Amino acid sequence: MITPGVTNVQNVLGQQAWTSWTPTFTAASGTFTTITVTEAKYLARGKDIEWVIDFTITDKGSAQFDIRFTMPTTIVQIETHIGINPTSATTTYQATSFGGTNQTWVLTHTNGDPIADGVRISIRGRYRAVA
């Protein structure tokens, strides 16, 4: 069966299309003035969620310590993901999604503060959704 608007490869594999979501960003302390989201999308296969986010801190405002953003659904258990700065080969990030919430927090790979004007972060991950 061919479904309009879905590629033949997706039909053969039984996959749904990627869906965009609008994350809400906060910090451990202070507030961001502007974050520009280039991409925030997820693919649900039953309760398994694959997701991608790419954003730039355009103006950090008074935000400090860590970046927090909402996920598209509630997460079953804690999950850790790796992120990169696509413009810097040496900058990596760790993102932790917390079970029982829809929250993911981002720090540098050394548990440092990743917040600065112009920082770009791209993360891809997977988790199991509650429902």
SULKA-V865601 format. One record per residue. RES is the residue in one small letter. SS is DSSP state (A for helix, B for strand, O for the rest). PHI is phi in radians with two decimals (* if undefined). D_CENTER is the distance of its C-alpha to the mean C-alpha in whole Angstrom. Layout:
res->RES ss->SS phi->PHI d_center->D_CENTER
res->RES ss->SS phi->PHI d_center->D_CENTER
This chain:
res->m ss->O phi->* d_center->33
res->i ss->O phi->-1.81 d_center->31
res->t ss->O phi->-1.76 d_center->28
res->p ss->O phi->-1.00 d_center->28
res->g ss->O phi->1.45 d_center->25
res->v ss->O phi->-2.09 d_center->24
res->t ss->O phi->-1.16 d_center->25
res->n ss->A phi->-1.07 d_center->27
res->v ss->A phi->-1.08 d_center->25
res->q ss->A phi->-1.08 d_center->23
res->n ss->A phi->-1.08 d_center->26
res->v ss->A phi->-1.09 d_center->27
res->l ss->A phi->-1.43 d_center->24
res->g ss->O phi->1.25 d_center->24
res->q ss->O phi->-1.61 d_center->20
res->q ss->O phi->-1.54 d_center->19
res->a ss->O phi->-1.39 d_center->17
res->w ss->O phi->-1.14 d_center->14
res->t ss->B phi->-2.09 d_center->13
res->s ss->B phi->-1.37 d_center->11
res->w ss->O phi->-2.37 d_center->10
res->t ss->O phi->-1.94 d_center->10
res->p ss->O phi->-1.28 d_center->8
res->t ss->O phi->-1.79 d_center->11
res->f ss->B phi->-1.83 d_center->10
res->t ss->B phi->-2.44 d_center->13
res->a ss->B phi->-2.30 d_center->15
res->a ss->B phi->-1.07 d_center->17
res->s ss->B phi->-2.55 d_center->20
res->g ss->O phi->1.33 d_center->20
res->t ss->O phi->-2.38 d_center->19
res->f ss->O phi->-1.38 d_center->17
res->t ss->O phi->-1.45 d_center->19
res->t ss->B phi->-2.58 d_center->17
res->i ss->B phi->-2.16 d_center->13
res->t ss->B phi->-1.77 d_center->13
res->v ss->B phi->-1.66 d_center->10
res->t ss->B phi->-1.44 d_center->11
res->e ss->B phi->-2.70 d_center->9
res->a ss->B phi->-2.62 d_center->7
res->k ss->B phi->-2.55 d_center->8
res->y ss->B phi->-2.52 d_center->9
res->l ss->B phi->-2.23 d_center->12
res->a ss->B phi->-1.75 d_center->14
res->r ss->B phi->-2.15 d_center->17
res->g ss->O phi->1.14 d_center->19
res->k ss->O phi->-1.60 d_center->17
res->d ss->B phi->-1.48 d_center->15
res->i ss->B phi->-2.01 d_center->11
res->e ss->B phi->-1.85 d_center->10
res->w ss->B phi->-2.44 d_center->6
res->v ss->B phi->-2.44 d_center->5
res->i ss->B phi->-2.43 d_center->4
res->d ss->B phi->-2.45 d_center->7
res->f ss->B phi->-2.54 d_center->9
res->t ss->B phi->-2.22 d_center->12
res->i ss->B phi->-1.40 d_center->14
res->t ss->B phi->-1.32 d_center->17
res->d ss->B phi->-2.51 d_center->19
res->k ss->O phi->-1.23 d_center->18
res->g ss->O phi->1.01 d_center->21
res->s ss->O phi->-1.78 d_center->22
res->a ss->O phi->-1.12 d_center->18
res->q ss->B phi->-2.73 d_center->18
res->f ss->B phi->1.52 d_center->18
res->d ss->B phi->-2.74 d_center->14
res->i ss->B phi->-1.82 d_center->11
res->r ss->B phi->-2.17 d_center->9
res->f ss->B phi->-2.50 d_center->7
res->t ss->B phi->-1.47 d_center->8
res->m ss->O phi->-1.69 d_center->7
res->p ss->O phi->-1.25 d_center->9
res->t ss->O phi->-2.53 d_center->12
res->t ss->O phi->-1.35 d_center->13
res->i ss->B phi->-1.69 d_center->13
res->v ss->O phi->-1.24 d_center->16
res->q ss->O phi->-2.41 d_center->16
res->i ss->O phi->-1.07 d_center->14
res->e ss->B phi->-2.35 d_center->12
res->t ss->B phi->-2.02 d_center->11
res->h ss->B phi->-2.26 d_center->9
res->i ss->B phi->-1.91 d_center->10
res->g ss->B phi->-2.13 d_center->9
res->i ss->B phi->-2.31 d_center->12
res->n ss->B phi->-1.79 d_center->13
res->p ss->O phi->-1.04 d_center->14
res->t ss->O phi->-1.72 d_center->18
res->s ss->B phi->-2.43 d_center->18
res->a ss->B phi->-1.20 d_center->19
res->t ss->B phi->-1.89 d_center->20
res->t ss->B phi->-1.81 d_center->17
res->t ss->B phi->-2.20 d_center->14
res->y ss->B phi->-2.34 d_center->12
res->q ss->B phi->-1.98 d_center->11
res->a ss->B phi->-2.09 d_center->8
res->t ss->B phi->-2.07 d_center->10
res->s ss->B phi->-1.72 d_center->9
res->f ss->O phi->-1.74 d_center->13
res->g ss->O phi->-1.04 d_center->15
res->g ss->O phi->1.40 d_center->17
res->t ss->O phi->-2.31 d_center->14
res->n ss->O phi->-2.05 d_center->11
res->q ss->B phi->-1.84 d_center->10
res->t ss->B phi->-2.22 d_center->7
res->w ss->B phi->-1.98 d_center->9
res->v ss->B phi->-2.12 d_center->9
res->l ss->B phi->-2.27 d_center->13
res->t ss->B phi->-1.22 d_center->15
res->h ss->O phi->-1.12 d_center->16
res->t ss->O phi->-1.82 d_center->19
res->n ss->O phi->1.15 d_center->18
res->g ss->O phi->-1.59 d_center->18
res->d ss->O phi->-1.32 d_center->17
res->p ss->O phi->-1.55 d_center->15
res->i ss->O phi->-1.48 d_center->16
res->a ss->O phi->-2.84 d_center->18
res->d ss->O phi->-1.03 d_center->19
res->g ss->O phi->1.50 d_center->18
res->v ss->O phi->-1.22 d_center->15
res->r ss->B phi->-1.95 d_center->12
res->i ss->B phi->-2.27 d_center->9
res->s ss->B phi->-2.20 d_center->8
res->i ss->B phi->-2.31 d_center->6
res->r ss->B phi->-2.24 d_center->7
res->g ss->B phi->-2.72 d_center->7
res->r ss->B phi->-2.46 d_center->10
res->y ss->B phi->-2.74 d_center->11
res->r ss->B phi->-1.80 d_center->14
res->a ss->B phi->-1.48 d_center->14
res->v ss->O phi->-1.14 d_center->17
res->a ss->O phi->-2.38 d_center->19
